[in-house]
Structure formats: structure tokens, C-alpha cells
Amino acid sequence: MPGGLLIHPFYSPNILSLFSIAFAMLVLIWALKIKNQ
């Protein structure tokens, strides 16, 4: 969101990147569990 980026120029991108990395790791773990079954 542009407003959030203007208010917190350093805080918002870091939170978004952390969420994206955590989501990607969860998807990888889920995919490995499906393959093992």
C-alpha cells in the first residue's frame, strides 16, 4: 500500500518480505509432506 510505504518507508517492506519468505517456506514444507505421503 502506497500510504503505508510513505508512513513507514523502512518498516513495511521488511514485514512484507518476512511474510513472503515464511509463506514460501510453509509451501515448501507442505509440498514435501505431500510427496512423502
mmCIF file of the N, C-alpha and C atoms, coordinates in Angstrom:
data_MODEL
# 
_entry.id   MODEL 
# 
loop_
_atom_site.group_PDB 
_atom_site.id 
_atom_site.type_symbol 
_atom_site.label_atom_id 
_atom_site.label_alt_id 
_atom_site.label_comp_id 
_atom_site.label_asym_id 
_atom_site.label_entity_id 
_atom_site.label_seq_id 
_atom_site.pdbx_PDB_ins_code 
_atom_site.Cartn_x 
_atom_site.Cartn_y 
_atom_site.Cartn_z 
_atom_site.occupancy 
_atom_site.B_iso_or_equiv 
_atom_site.pdbx_formal_charge 
_atom_site.auth_seq_id 
_atom_site.auth_comp_id 
_atom_site.auth_asym_id 
_atom_site.auth_atom_id 
_atom_site.pdbx_PDB_model_num 
ATOM 1   N N  . MET A 1 1  ? 0.845  -1.196  0.000  1.00 0.00 ? 1  MET A N  1 
ATOM 2   C CA . MET A 1 1  ? 0.000  0.000   0.000  1.00 0.00 ? 1  MET A CA 1 
ATOM 3   C C  . MET A 1 1  ? 0.885  1.251   0.000  1.00 0.00 ? 1  MET A C  1 
ATOM 4   N N  . PRO A 1 2  ? 0.647  2.179   -0.916 1.00 0.00 ? 2  PRO A N  1 
ATOM 5   C CA . PRO A 1 2  ? 1.494  3.374   -1.004 1.00 0.00 ? 2  PRO A CA 1 
ATOM 6   C C  . PRO A 1 2  ? 1.472  4.197   0.281  1.00 0.00 ? 2  PRO A C  1 
ATOM 7   N N  . GLY A 1 3  ? 0.294  4.357   0.906  1.00 0.00 ? 3  GLY A N  1 
ATOM 8   C CA . GLY A 1 3  ? 0.199  5.140   2.140  1.00 0.00 ? 3  GLY A CA 1 
ATOM 9   C C  . GLY A 1 3  ? 1.072  4.547   3.229  1.00 0.00 ? 3  GLY A C  1 
ATOM 10  N N  . GLY A 1 4  ? 1.016  3.221   3.384  1.00 0.00 ? 4  GLY A N  1 
ATOM 11  C CA . GLY A 1 4  ? 1.827  2.564   4.405  1.00 0.00 ? 4  GLY A CA 1 
ATOM 12  C C  . GLY A 1 4  ? 3.313  2.736   4.115  1.00 0.00 ? 4  GLY A C  1 
ATOM 13  N N  . LEU A 1 5  ? 3.682  2.673   2.824  1.00 0.00 ? 5  LEU A N  1 
ATOM 14  C CA . LEU A 1 5  ? 5.093  2.821   2.477  1.00 0.00 ? 5  LEU A CA 1 
ATOM 15  C C  . LEU A 1 5  ? 5.567  4.241   2.770  1.00 0.00 ? 5  LEU A C  1 
ATOM 16  N N  . LEU A 1 6  ? 4.681  5.233   2.559  1.00 0.00 ? 6  LEU A N  1 
ATOM 17  C CA . LEU A 1 6  ? 5.070  6.614   2.828  1.00 0.00 ? 6  LEU A CA 1 
ATOM 18  C C  . LEU A 1 6  ? 5.204  6.843   4.332  1.00 0.00 ? 6  LEU A C  1 
ATOM 19  N N  . ILE A 1 7  ? 4.305  6.228   5.123  1.00 0.00 ? 7  ILE A N  1 
ATOM 20  C CA . ILE A 1 7  ? 4.349  6.423   6.574  1.00 0.00 ? 7  ILE A CA 1 
ATOM 21  C C  . ILE A 1 7  ? 5.527  5.656   7.173  1.00 0.00 ? 7  ILE A C  1 
ATOM 22  N N  . HIS A 1 8  ? 5.723  4.408   6.744  1.00 0.00 ? 8  HIS A N  1 
ATOM 23  C CA . HIS A 1 8  ? 6.807  3.568   7.271  1.00 0.00 ? 8  HIS A CA 1 
ATOM 24  C C  . HIS A 1 8  ? 7.665  3.074   6.094  1.00 0.00 ? 8  HIS A C  1 
ATOM 25  N N  . PRO A 1 9  ? 8.557  3.897   5.579  1.00 0.00 ? 9  PRO A N  1 
ATOM 26  C CA . PRO A 1 9  ? 9.317  3.525   4.382  1.00 0.00 ? 9  PRO A CA 1 
ATOM 27  C C  . PRO A 1 9  ? 10.245 2.333   4.604  1.00 0.00 ? 9  PRO A C  1 
ATOM 28  N N  . PHE A 1 10 ? 10.706 2.135   5.844  1.00 0.00 ? 10 PHE A N  1 
ATOM 29  C CA . PHE A 1 10 ? 11.631 1.029   6.098  1.00 0.00 ? 10 PHE A CA 1 
ATOM 30  C C  . PHE A 1 10 ? 10.924 -0.160  6.737  1.00 0.00 ? 10 PHE A C  1 
ATOM 31  N N  . TYR A 1 11 ? 9.823  0.105   7.451  1.00 0.00 ? 11 TYR A N  1 
ATOM 32  C CA . TYR A 1 11 ? 9.174  -0.954  8.226  1.00 0.00 ? 11 TYR A CA 1 
ATOM 33  C C  . TYR A 1 11 ? 8.325  -1.864  7.340  1.00 0.00 ? 11 TYR A C  1 
ATOM 34  N N  . SER A 1 12 ? 7.511  -1.278  6.469  1.00 0.00 ? 12 SER A N  1 
ATOM 35  C CA . SER A 1 12 ? 6.562  -2.079  5.692  1.00 0.00 ? 12 SER A CA 1 
ATOM 36  C C  . SER A 1 12 ? 7.248  -3.090  4.754  1.00 0.00 ? 12 SER A C  1 
ATOM 37  N N  . PRO A 1 13 ? 8.260  -2.695  3.967  1.00 0.00 ? 13 PRO A N  1 
ATOM 38  C CA . PRO A 1 13 ? 8.893  -3.675  3.061  1.00 0.00 ? 13 PRO A CA 1 
ATOM 39  C C  . PRO A 1 13 ? 9.501  -4.847  3.823  1.00 0.00 ? 13 PRO A C  1 
ATOM 40  N N  . ASN A 1 14 ? 10.083 -4.591  5.010  1.00 0.00 ? 14 ASN A N  1 
ATOM 41  C CA . ASN A 1 14 ? 10.685 -5.680  5.772  1.00 0.00 ? 14 ASN A CA 1 
ATOM 42  C C  . ASN A 1 14 ? 9.613  -6.676  6.220  1.00 0.00 ? 14 ASN A C  1 
ATOM 43  N N  . ILE A 1 15 ? 8.469  -6.155  6.689  1.00 0.00 ? 15 ILE A N  1 
ATOM 44  C CA . ILE A 1 15 ? 7.386  -7.039  7.124  1.00 0.00 ? 15 ILE A CA 1 
ATOM 45  C C  . ILE A 1 15 ? 6.874  -7.845  5.933  1.00 0.00 ? 15 ILE A C  1 
ATOM 46  N N  . LEU A 1 16 ? 6.705  -7.202  4.780  1.00 0.00 ? 16 LEU A N  1 
ATOM 47  C CA . LEU A 1 16 ? 6.198  -7.917  3.604  1.00 0.00 ? 16 LEU A CA 1 
ATOM 48  C C  . LEU A 1 16 ? 7.171  -8.999  3.177  1.00 0.00 ? 16 LEU A C  1 
ATOM 49  N N  . SER A 1 17 ? 8.467  -8.704  3.205  1.00 0.00 ? 17 SER A N  1 
ATOM 50  C CA . SER A 1 17 ? 9.447  -9.712  2.790  1.00 0.00 ? 17 SER A CA 1 
ATOM 51  C C  . SER A 1 17 ? 9.467  -10.865 3.779  1.00 0.00 ? 17 SER A C  1 
ATOM 52  N N  . LEU A 1 18 ? 9.336  -10.579 5.083  1.00 0.00 ? 18 LEU A N  1 
ATOM 53  C CA . LEU A 1 18 ? 9.311  -11.656 6.075  1.00 0.00 ? 18 LEU A CA 1 
ATOM 54  C C  . LEU A 1 18 ? 8.095  -12.549 5.850  1.00 0.00 ? 18 LEU A C  1 
ATOM 55  N N  . PHE A 1 19 ? 6.927  -11.949 5.591  1.00 0.00 ? 19 PHE A N  1 
ATOM 56  C CA . PHE A 1 19 ? 5.729  -12.751 5.350  1.00 0.00 ? 19 PHE A CA 1 
ATOM 57  C C  . PHE A 1 19 ? 5.885  -13.601 4.093  1.00 0.00 ? 19 PHE A C  1 
ATOM 58  N N  . SER A 1 20 ? 6.473  -13.030 3.042  1.00 0.00 ? 20 SER A N  1 
ATOM 59  C CA . SER A 1 20 ? 6.633  -13.790 1.793  1.00 0.00 ? 20 SER A CA 1 
ATOM 60  C C  . SER A 1 20 ? 7.606  -14.950 1.987  1.00 0.00 ? 20 SER A C  1 
ATOM 61  N N  . ILE A 1 21 ? 8.685  -14.727 2.736  1.00 0.00 ? 21 ILE A N  1 
ATOM 62  C CA . ILE A 1 21 ? 9.653  -15.803 2.980  1.00 0.00 ? 21 ILE A CA 1 
ATOM 63  C C  . ILE A 1 21 ? 9.008  -16.898 3.826  1.00 0.00 ? 21 ILE A C  1 
ATOM 64  N N  . ALA A 1 22 ? 8.273  -16.507 4.869  1.00 0.00 ? 22 ALA A N  1 
ATOM 65  C CA . ALA A 1 22 ? 7.616  -17.501 5.727  1.00 0.00 ? 22 ALA A CA 1 
ATOM 66  C C  . ALA A 1 22 ? 6.595  -18.294 4.924  1.00 0.00 ? 22 ALA A C  1 
ATOM 67  N N  . PHE A 1 23 ? 5.836  -17.630 4.055  1.00 0.00 ? 23 PHE A N  1 
ATOM 68  C CA . PHE A 1 23 ? 4.832  -18.318 3.245  1.00 0.00 ? 23 PHE A CA 1 
ATOM 69  C C  . PHE A 1 23 ? 5.493  -19.296 2.291  1.00 0.00 ? 23 PHE A C  1 
ATOM 70  N N  . ALA A 1 24 ? 6.601  -18.884 1.686  1.00 0.00 ? 24 ALA A N  1 
ATOM 71  C CA . ALA A 1 24 ? 7.305  -19.768 0.756  1.00 0.00 ? 24 ALA A CA 1 
ATOM 72  C C  . ALA A 1 24 ? 7.830  -21.007 1.485  1.00 0.00 ? 24 ALA A C  1 
ATOM 73  N N  . MET A 1 25 ? 8.355  -20.827 2.700  1.00 0.00 ? 25 MET A N  1 
ATOM 74  C CA . MET A 1 25 ? 8.857  -21.967 3.468  1.00 0.00 ? 25 MET A CA 1 
ATOM 75  C C  . MET A 1 25 ? 7.711  -22.908 3.842  1.00 0.00 ? 25 MET A C  1 
ATOM 76  N N  . LEU A 1 26 ? 6.563  -22.340 4.212  1.00 0.00 ? 26 LEU A N  1 
ATOM 77  C CA . LEU A 1 26 ? 5.411  -23.184 4.550  1.00 0.00 ? 26 LEU A CA 1 
ATOM 78  C C  . LEU A 1 26 ? 4.972  -23.990 3.333  1.00 0.00 ? 26 LEU A C  1 
ATOM 79  N N  . VAL A 1 27 ? 4.965  -23.371 2.157  1.00 0.00 ? 27 VAL A N  1 
ATOM 80  C CA . VAL A 1 27 ? 4.569  -24.087 0.941  1.00 0.00 ? 27 VAL A CA 1 
ATOM 81  C C  . VAL A 1 27 ? 5.557  -25.210 0.646  1.00 0.00 ? 27 VAL A C  1 
ATOM 82  N N  . LEU A 1 28 ? 6.853  -24.948 0.835  1.00 0.00 ? 28 LEU A N  1 
ATOM 83  C CA . LEU A 1 28 ? 7.865  -25.988 0.581  1.00 0.00 ? 28 LEU A CA 1 
ATOM 84  C C  . LEU A 1 28 ? 7.673  -27.161 1.538  1.00 0.00 ? 28 LEU A C  1 
ATOM 85  N N  . ILE A 1 29 ? 7.465  -26.882 2.816  1.00 0.00 ? 29 ILE A N  1 
ATOM 86  C CA . ILE A 1 29 ? 7.265  -27.957 3.806  1.00 0.00 ? 29 ILE A CA 1 
ATOM 87  C C  . ILE A 1 29 ? 6.012  -28.756 3.455  1.00 0.00 ? 29 ILE A C  1 
ATOM 88  N N  . TRP A 1 30 ? 4.929  -28.035 3.069  1.00 0.00 ? 30 TRP A N  1 
ATOM 89  C CA . TRP A 1 30 ? 3.677  -28.718 2.735  1.00 0.00 ? 30 TRP A CA 1 
ATOM 90  C C  . TRP A 1 30 ? 3.873  -29.621 1.516  1.00 0.00 ? 30 TRP A C  1 
ATOM 91  N N  . ALA A 1 31 ? 4.601  -29.130 0.523  1.00 0.00 ? 31 ALA A N  1 
ATOM 92  C CA . ALA A 1 31 ? 4.847  -29.920 -0.688 1.00 0.00 ? 31 ALA A CA 1 
ATOM 93  C C  . ALA A 1 31 ? 5.664  -31.170 -0.360 1.00 0.00 ? 31 ALA A C  1 
ATOM 94  N N  . LEU A 1 32 ? 6.664  -31.038 0.516  1.00 0.00 ? 32 LEU A N  1 
ATOM 95  C CA . LEU A 1 32 ? 7.471  -32.197 0.901  1.00 0.00 ? 32 LEU A CA 1 
ATOM 96  C C  . LEU A 1 32 ? 6.618  -33.227 1.637  1.00 0.00 ? 32 LEU A C  1 
ATOM 97  N N  . LYS A 1 33 ? 5.711  -32.751 2.501  1.00 0.00 ? 33 LYS A N  1 
ATOM 98  C CA . LYS A 1 33 ? 4.844  -33.694 3.218  1.00 0.00 ? 33 LYS A CA 1 
ATOM 99  C C  . LYS A 1 33 ? 3.948  -34.443 2.239  1.00 0.00 ? 33 LYS A C  1 
ATOM 100 N N  . ILE A 1 34 ? 3.415  -33.749 1.239  1.00 0.00 ? 34 ILE A N  1 
ATOM 101 C CA . ILE A 1 34 ? 2.553  -34.399 0.244  1.00 0.00 ? 34 ILE A CA 1 
ATOM 102 C C  . ILE A 1 34 ? 3.367  -35.432 -0.542 1.00 0.00 ? 34 ILE A C  1 
ATOM 103 N N  . LYS A 1 35 ? 4.602  -35.092 -0.896 1.00 0.00 ? 35 LYS A N  1 
ATOM 104 C CA . LYS A 1 35 ? 5.427  -36.040 -1.660 1.00 0.00 ? 35 LYS A CA 1 
ATOM 105 C C  . LYS A 1 35 ? 5.730  -37.283 -0.820 1.00 0.00 ? 35 LYS A C  1 
ATOM 106 N N  . ASN A 1 36 ? 6.015  -37.104 0.461  1.00 0.00 ? 36 ASN A N  1 
ATOM 107 C CA . ASN A 1 36 ? 6.361  -38.248 1.308  1.00 0.00 ? 36 ASN A CA 1 
ATOM 108 C C  . ASN A 1 36 ? 5.166  -39.186 1.495  1.00 0.00 ? 36 ASN A C  1 
ATOM 109 N N  . GLN A 1 37 ? 3.968  -38.629 1.471  1.00 0.00 ? 37 GLN A N  1 
ATOM 110 C CA . GLN A 1 37 ? 2.785  -39.487 1.606  1.00 0.00 ? 37 GLN A CA 1 
ATOM 111 C C  . GLN A 1 37 ? 2.511  -40.180 0.284  1.00 0.00 ? 37 GLN A C  1 
# 
